[in-house]
């Protein structure tokens, strides 16, 4: 086979590069006993480390996904390289010159594509850096950095460079180094012009983007001239070696300190990373032109080892865009075992501006954990509602409760639920706590994805293996002459047959608002199936999912019955649906008022004054809500 690497050289590479040194470039390793090391597997998601490395044997093995092999195998799998490419990379690290069975010593045309692209980026990064350091045209770039508090030493530390304004300076330079036009186009360093390849980056300040192993895989380019019609920041396009969702700027510099301190600081831009590192916050990293997402989390989890003391601090601008970015980050918050926080500087300054205005100490102080990310997210949700009205508080709770229910730690979940009740001004803290616990329980029961086909809602056992059912709520026997039960039945028929008329209001109704046990069970099944909102989105699959979510055959039969029974109104429209929604809700409010009046009677005369005042206030809130429902109908829901 042409280009085959000499077997002795492969063995020399395998022996020369310790496997633990290679693996620790990608994840944190800890003592596993018996001379072995352990860490979180980089090849599959796991919560506890099952990935082990044996330095003495030169092998790794994951007891979770069964991946295993030697140093070369690890590099092949982690960076998606061929065997030759992996050997060539490791040989470069070890300073070993490889011999090829046919074709002499390491001929360039036989080297793997990835190795060639990485080498092109390495040479380009050096060339850009030289242009910034000595090129007369780079005065604008040097002035840009100086205005932001970065001297030449800082530029060299981060490898910042400058791309000249000409059409093909870099392209001609790399051609002279033996790179073909095809390789330059594949690398993203050049692009097609009218007469052949031209430089992609021209007249810009250049930040080299390195992967976790330290290889330059792309660039972030900042606009410097008004005549430049391109975007403010221009990144390398997606290539064989650059995927923006899988890289973090600064990770090569920060990884060791992140693992050592069990702490990472996520900032928004290249200059923010520079400012943080120069201010002593050497765990700072940034995304590259994309939102912080799942692949970024995987990189950090391997470094943080998911220990309970780990911290991830996000810094975002205080403007609307920054708040939106923070809420996006919170969407993935529970994929971390680490505690997550948000830090927003005074006046909304980013770390770079803050360092200029107030110095290094201000930057270091900024990233000390302040506000938990969940608290920030909840306050952003709550701020959108009028908490002076019962309807506003109820709506805010409807949106915020599922967020709190996603918190994995039950103790933390309870504590946050109490905080949420305080934010909303809901005096009955236990009402909020119980509702969130119920949402969390349902989410756990269905694995976050809704019930599986032919599976019981509770426990996942097949129907034929089901024992006595205990899930159906207890309560008064079903009597269709009871107007309360009749109204509840009508609302469920609407939710099953005409979900578009009752969504989204219906999905905010609790199971306890249905007093007939069979109806409460149907309400819960609808919730498990995704709510009436899902029925609007996918009417064909809706009833199937509701039936599958039912805890037993009796409830499944009730779902079918309600789905086919005629609605008790010839003209079924939004007005009628609103009337039914209001009747069910008002009866629930009336029941709550009776309960509160009972508490008030018990406290009168000898109760704690503060508690008495709180109960009186809750009674007043309920009465106001009932009055709004009576006067404004469905608009007050």
N, C-alpha and C positions, 0 to 999 in steps of 0.2 A: 504494500500500500504506500503510495507516494506521500512523503511528508510525515511518516510515522516516527514518533519520538523514540529515541533509543531507550531500551528497557532499563539500562543501568542509570540513565539520567532520571527516569521516572522514579526509581527507587531512591536515588539521591535526594530528589525533591521531597518525597514522602518522609524521609528520615530527617531532613534538614529543618522542616517547618513543624514545630510542635502543634498538635491538634488543639490543645487548650488555648494557645495563643491566637490561633485562627478563629476559633469559635467565640472567644471572648470579645472579638471585634464586633460581634453581632448581638450578643446577649450576655447578661450578667450570670456568672457562674459562682456557685458556692460549694463548700465542702459537703460531700455526700457520704463521707466515711469510706474506709478501705482504699484510700488513694484515689477515689473517683470524685468527680465534680458533677453538679446538677444545675439545671436551669429550666426556664419555660421553653418548651419546644417551639422553634421558629417555623415548623412545618404544619402545625395545626394549633387551633385555639385550645388552651387549657387553663385551669384555675390554679392547679398545684403542679410543681415541677416534676415531670416524669422523664425528662431528657437528661441522659447521663453521658459524661465524657470520661474516658479512661486514658489519661496522659501516658501511662506506662505502656499501654497496648497500641495507642495511636488510633483508637476507634471511638465512635459515638453510637448511641442507641437510644431510641425513644420507646419507652414501655407503653406509651399511649397509642401512637400511630404506627409503630414498628419500623419507622425509618431508621437506617443505620449505615455505617460504613467508615471509611478512613477520611483523612484530611481532604484528599482530592474529591471524594464523593460529596463531602459536605459543601465544598466550594461550588461544585457542579450544581447541586440542588438549590443552594441558597441564592445563587446569582444566575441560575438558568444558563449555565455554560456547558459547552461540549467538554469531553475529556481533555482534548488538546488545549483548549482555552484555559481550563482550570490549572493544568500543569504549567502552562506558560505564565499564568499570573503568579502562582506560588514560586516558580523559578525566579521570576523578577524580584520578588520580595527577598529571596534567599541569595540572590547574586549568582545564580547558577546559569551557565551558558548551555543551552540545550543542543544536542546533536540529533539530526534527523537521518533516518535510514537511507533515504534517497533525497539528494538535493543539498547536502552540506550542512552548514551551521545556520539554523534558524532563519531561513529565507522569508522575506516579508510576505511573499504571495501565498505562503503556506500557513500563515498565522490566522487564527480564528477571527471572524468578523467583529465580535465584541472587543477582543483585545485591540484590534486595529482602531476601532472607534474610541475606546478609552485612551489609547496612545495619542490619537489626534487631538482629543480634548486636553490632555496633559500638556502637549506642545503648544496648543493654542493659548492655554492659561498662562504659560510662561511668557509667551510672546506679548499677550495683552498687558501683563504686569510690567514688562520692559518698556512698552510704549507709554504707560502711565508714569513710570519712574524717570524716563529720559527724553521722551518725545516732546518736541516743542509744541506740537498741536494739542497736547494733553493738558495745557494750562487750564482750560475750562474745567476739565475733570478734577484736577488737583484743587482748584478753587472751590468746586462743589463740596469736596470732602472737607476742606479746611473750614468752610462756613458751617459745617456740621460737627466740628471739633475733632476731626480725624487727621492726623499727620501721616507722613510717609511710612513711619514704622507701623502704624495701625493698618495702612493699606497693604503693606507687605505681610503682616500677620494673617490677614484674611484673604490674601492673594488677589486683591482688587486690581483691575486693569483698565485699559482704555482701548477701544476699537477706533482706528482712524476713519476719517470720513470718505476716503476713496472707495472705489467700487469693489476692488478685489485684492487688497493688500494681503490679507490673511490667506486667501485662496492661493495666490501665487507662492506665498511662503511655504504653505503645506505641500503644494505640488513639488517644491524643491526638496522637501523632506521625504519624497517617495510616495505620497498619498495620491490615489487616483481620483478623478472627478466623481466617480460613483461613490467612493468612500466619503468624500467631502459632502456630497448631497445626503447620503444616508445618515451622516453624523448630525445634520442640522446646522453645521457651521457655515455652510454655503447653501445658496438657493439658485434655481435656474434664472438666468438673465437672458437677454435677447441674443447674446453671442456666446453663451456658455455660462458656467457657474460664476456667481458673484458672492461677496460676503453677505451673510444674513444680518450681521450687526455692524453698523457704521455710525461713527460719531457718538458713541455711547460709553457710559461708565459700566464696567463689566464685573459682576460678581460670579466667581466659579461656584457651581453647586456640586457638592461631593456626596457620594453615597456613604453609608455607615462604615464601609471599609476604607474610605479615604480617597477613592478614585473620583476624578472630575468626570461628571456625566452630562453636564449641561451648564448653561449660563443664564443669569438674570441681568438684563441690560436696561440701564436707566437713561431716558432721554435727556439731552443737555442743550440742544439748540432749537430755537423757535422754528427754524426751517424744516425741522424733522416732523413730518406729518404722521408718524407712527404713534402708537400708544405710549403713555408715560413709562410703563415697564413692559418690556418685551422679553419673553422667556424662550428658551429652546423648545421647539415643537416636540411632540411625542416621537421618540425614536426607540430603537432596539435596546438602548441603555438608559433612556430617560423617560420616566413615567411620573408626572408631577404629583400624582396622588400617593406616590410611594417614596418620596424623598422629603427630607427636612433640612432646610438650610442651617448649617452650623452643627449638625449632628456629629460630624467627624471630630470637631473640637470639643463638643460638650459631653459625649457619650460616657467617658470615664468618670467625670464629675457627677453626671446624672446617676450612674450606678452607685457611686460612692456615697453620695448625699441622699439618695432615694428621693430626688426632687428634680422637676423639670419646669422651666418657665417658657411658655409659648407666647411669642410676640408676633407682630404683624408684618415686619419688613426686614430687609437686609441691614439697613442702618440701625434698626432697633437691636438686632442681634449684636452688632458691633458695639453699640453703646453699652449694652448690658455686660458683655464680656470685659470691656475695658474698665467698667465700674466694679468689677469683681464678681458679677453674676455670671459665672462661667457655665451655667446649666441652661442658658437661653438658646432657643431654636425658633425657626419660623417655617411656615409653609411657603410653597413657591407658586404663587398665583392661583391658589385654589383654597377652598375651605378646609379646615381641620376635619379629618374624617377617619373612617375605620382602619385604613391601611396605616395611617400615622399612629393610631393608637397601638397597633400591633408592634410597631417599632419601639415605642416607649415602654410597653408592657414587658418586653424582653429585657429591657435595661432596668426597669423598676422592680421586677420580680414580683409585682402585685403584693408586696408586704403591706401590712396595715398602717405603717408609719409613712408610706410614700405620699408625696404631695405633687400635684400638677397645678401650676398657677397660670391662668390665662390673662394676658393684658390686652385690652381692647380700647379703642377710642371711645369717648363718652357720647359720641353722636349716634344717630339712629342706625347707621351702618354698623358701627361697632357693637351696639346692643343686639342687632340681628345676628352678627357673627357669634356673640356670646351664647345666644339661644340655640344656634346651630350646634355649637360645641356641647351644650347641655344635652342635646339629643343623644349623644354618644357617651354621656357621663357614666352611665351604669356599666359600660364595658370595662371601666377601670375598677380595680379594687382600691386604688389610690384615692385620697381625698382631693377634690377639685375645688379651686378657688378662682375668684376673679379679682383683678386689681385694675382700677381706673385712676389715673393720675389726676391731680387737681387741674382744673381748667381743661380737662380732656387731652392733655399733652401725651404724646407717645414717649417711650423711653429715650429716644434720640433727642427730642426737643427738651425733655425734662433734664437731661444731662447738661445740655447747653445752658439752660436757664438757672439750674440750682445745683449742679455738680453731681459727682459720682455717688455721694451719700444718699442723695434723693432717689436715685435709681435703685440702689440697694434697698432702701426703705420701701419703695413702691411695691416691690415684688414679695415682701413679707406677707404671708397669708392673712387676708382681711375678711373678705366676704365669701362665704361658701357659694359655689356656682349655683346650687339648687336654690339658695335664698334669693340670689339675684334674679334667676329665672322666674321664681314665684312672684317677686315684686313687679317684674315687668308684666306678667299676666294680670295680676291684681290691679295694676295702675290703669288698665283699659276699661275698668268698670266703675260705675257710680256706687260706691259703698254706702252712701247715705240712704239707699233704697233697699228694701228686702229683695226685690228682683235682681238688683245689681249684685248683692252679696251672693245670692243663689247662683247666678250665672258665673260669677268669679270662682265659686267653689266647684261648679261643674267642670270648668276648664282646668283648674289647678289640682283637683283631687287625683286624677290619673297620673299627673306628674309625680306627686308625692308617693303614690302607690308603687312606682317603679323603683324606689329606693330599696335595695336588697336587704340591708341590715334592718331587722325588725325594730331594734331599739332606736336606731336613728330615725326610722320611719315614724315611729310613735312621737318622738320629740319634734320632728318637723311638722307633723300633723297638728300638734298643739300650737306651734308657731304660726301655722297657716290660719288656725282659728283666730288667733290674736290679730293677724294682719287683716282679716276680714271683719273683725268685730263681732264674731259669732260667740255668744256667751256660753252656749252648750258645747263645750270642748269635746265631750265624749261623743256627741253626734258626729263631729268631723272625724274624730279618731276611728270610730266604728265604720264609717263609710269608706274611709281610705283602706282600712284593714280588709274590708269586704272586697274592694276592687283588687287589692293585691292578691287575695286568696283566689279570686276568679282567674286572674292572670296566671298564677302558678298552676292552677288546675288545667288550663288549656295550653300551657307552655308558651303563652304570648301569641299564639297563632290561631286561636279558635279551636273548637273540638275536632278531633279526627273522625273520619267516617267510621261508622259502626263501633264507636267507643262510647262508654259511659262518660258523662261529664265529670264524675268524681272517681278518681282512682284509675281511670283508663282501662277498666276491665271490660271485655266483650260482653254483649247483652246476654248471651247464653250462659255466662258464668255469674251473672248478677245475683246477689242475694237479696234479702229484704231491703227495701228502699227506705231511707230515713231522711232523704234530702228535702222532701216536700214540706214547706212550712206548716206548722200547726196553727189552728185557729178555729173559728166557728164553722159549722157544716155549711156546705153550699146550698143556698136557697134562692132560686131565681126570682122569687116574689120580693125579695129584699131589694129595694131600689139602689142601694149601695153596690151590691153584687152585680145588678143589671147594668149599671153604668160602667163598672170595671170591665165587664164582659164586652160591652160595646166598644170601649177604647182598645181592647186587645184585638177585636175584629178589625178595627180601622188600622191598627199597627201592622197586622198581618196581610190584610187585603189591599189597603190603600196607604202604604207607608209614606208616600209623598205628601199626604195631607197632614200628618202628625209629626213629621221629622222637621227640625231636630229637637223640638220641645219634648217629645215622648222619651227620648234617650236620656233626659235629665231626671226622669221619674225613678224614684227608688223602689225596690221590691216591696218595702214596707208600706207603700202607698196603695197596694192591692191587698185587701183584707181577707179575701177568699183564698185559702191555701192553694187550690189548683191554679188560680189566676196568678198568684205570686210566683208559682213555679214556671208558668208560661212566660211571665215578664222576665224572669231570670234567664230562661232559654233564649229569648230574643236578644237580651244583652250579650249572652255568650256568643251568639251568632254574628255579632257586629252591630246590633241595634237596627232601628228602623232606617237609619242612614244607609246601611248596607243594602236594605231592601230597595231603596231608591236607586242605588248604583247598579245593582245586579238582581233584578226582580226574579229571574229564572232560577238562580241558585239560592235565593233567600230562604224560602220555606224549607228546602232540603236541609239547609244548615241549622235552621231553628229546630227541626225535628231531631237532627243528630245531636243537638245540644241538650235535648230533654233528658232528665235523669232516669226516667223509667217509661214503660209502655203506656201507663195511664196518662202521663203528661203528653207523650207523643200523640196519643189519641185525641187529647184535648186540643192540641195545636191544629190537628187536621180538622177537627170539628169547627173550631173558630175560623179557620181559613176558608171554609165553604159555607158557613151559615150566613144568611142574608143580614145585612146591616139594617137596623130598624129605622131607616129614613129613605124615602124614595129618591130625594135629591141629596146625594152625598157630596158635599163640597167642603171647602176650607172653613166656612162659617160653622157648619155642623160639627166638624172635627174640633174646632176651637171650643165650642160649647161643652163637648164631652171632656176634653182636656181640663177645662176649668172646673167642671163639676167634681172630677176625681181629685184634683189638687185642693179644692176648697174643703172637701171632706177630710183630707189628710191634715190640712191646717186646723180644722175644727178639733180633730182628735188631739193634735198637739196642744191646742189651747186648753183643752180639758186637763191634759197632763200637767201643764204649767200652773193652771189654777190650783190643782191639787198640791203641788209643791209650795205654792204661795200660801195656801191654807195651813200647811204644816209648819211653815216658817213664821207665820204671823204671831206676834206677841213675844216669842222667845228665841227667834232665829238671829243669826249674825246679820247686822245691818248691811254690810257690804254684799253678802249673798242675797239678802232680801231685795236690795236695789237692783242687782243683776237680774234676778228672776222677774221683777216688775218691768225691767227694760225689755227683756225677751218677750214678755206678754204683749207689751206695747208694739213691738216690731211685728209680731204675728198678727195682731189686730189690724195694723196698718196694711200689711200684705193682703189680708183677707178683704179689706175694704177696696184695695186696688184691683183685686180680682173681680170683685162685685161690680165695680164701676167701669173697668176698662177691659174686662174679659181676657181673651187670649193674649192681648198685647201686654199684659202685666206678668205673664209667665216668665 
